[in-house]
Amino acid sequence: MHPMLNIAVRAARNAGNIIIRNLDRLEQLSVHTKDRNDFVSDVDQQAEQEIIGTIRKAYPSHGILAEESGSQAGDEYQWIIDPLDGTTNYLHGFPQFAVSIALRYKGRLEQAVIYDPVQQELFTATRGSGAHLDNRRIRVSNRHKLEGALLGTGFPFRSQRHLDTYLDMFRALFPKTAGIRRAGSSALDLAYIASGRLDGFWEIGLKEWDMAAGTLLIQEAGGLSGDFVGGHGYMKSGNLVSANPKLFPLILKTIRPYLTDELAS
């Protein structure tokens, strides 16, 4: 395992321990509202500080971009951290949440970890070395039609002005597929695409920490990610489509008629 990936794994497991230890005291947690339907708890903050502390011990000069504490300047390396993706699920005891950590070097994603502390599943990727689940190589699915495909998605809770557009996309895709799942953790959704559990995914208004690790996992597992016109601007726009190479263009084609000028840019 690459040394920097090893540090990311250690940080993710340490954060996962904090998350699991607090599962039996959810009613005692201090919870704040960041935005409509967007919450942060003591556990998010503790897990994030554990991750940053673990990284800082090994690489004190690296930069940080973290969901709760924001950006910290550094050298050409930047760690992108979501300490608890799926906070709303967590606060309700719904077991679909994860730790997501990615490392970017000179603007290019190089390392990725997504850790599910409930299932104790560890998804990892190093650029050029493939994607793995618990040390087993994983690949995206080989499904070549939307018929029979299982898609993941997320509601645009941060960008509700796009809700009607999203619902149009949903209506267009739903009857063509075997089903659409909205489980509440985009990090795990993307990890599931990398491992072939889901065939495709789309969402409006994600943040970098929601998708950095997951998109590298998908790339290393043989899949594709892009914005709603198939370009590479998804980290900036937050609008993401990910799938295996056969379904990727089919999803784009299906949602294209419903794109507003904003979502197509």
C-alpha angles and dihedrals in degrees: 000000000000110000093238091048089050090056091048091052091050091049092048093050091048090052091046090056090055091048094051094044090059097047092095094053102048093130089059097053122111108237127190130189114236095178138336107317090352115114139179125198137189087262094057090053096044092047092049093050090049091053094047092046092052092049094044092054090058101031112021094169097055122108124241134215108183131170098233105030099033128214126349117187121239143139126303092301120083127184115212110205136189104175095191118013106191100036094162090054090048094051089054094046090247103150100227111102138105149186114250124195128169133174121216122194120191090342096310125107110240109164134029138184129178114179126190104200094191096055091026089228116156119201115190139173138180118192109262094009103080133243126287141193110206090337093311117118113246133198136190117257122274096223108140103189135053087232105095094011122134113216133193125212144165129221115244094247092154093047105037091162084077094053096105091049090048091051090051089054090047092051091050095050102035101071091046095057142059089245148314124239128202104187098161105244115088090188091060092042090057092045088052091054089052090052096044096248090117124032099207146353141199135181140164124228105012123163125232093255090054094061113016097094094036096053092051090050090052093047092050090047091056100262136122135237129189146145121270093284094044096259131129098252097099095108089059100037097037090221109126140183118179129175145126113295094262097051097038095079091041092057091047091050092049096051097038097090091059100050117120119215089259094053093044093054 
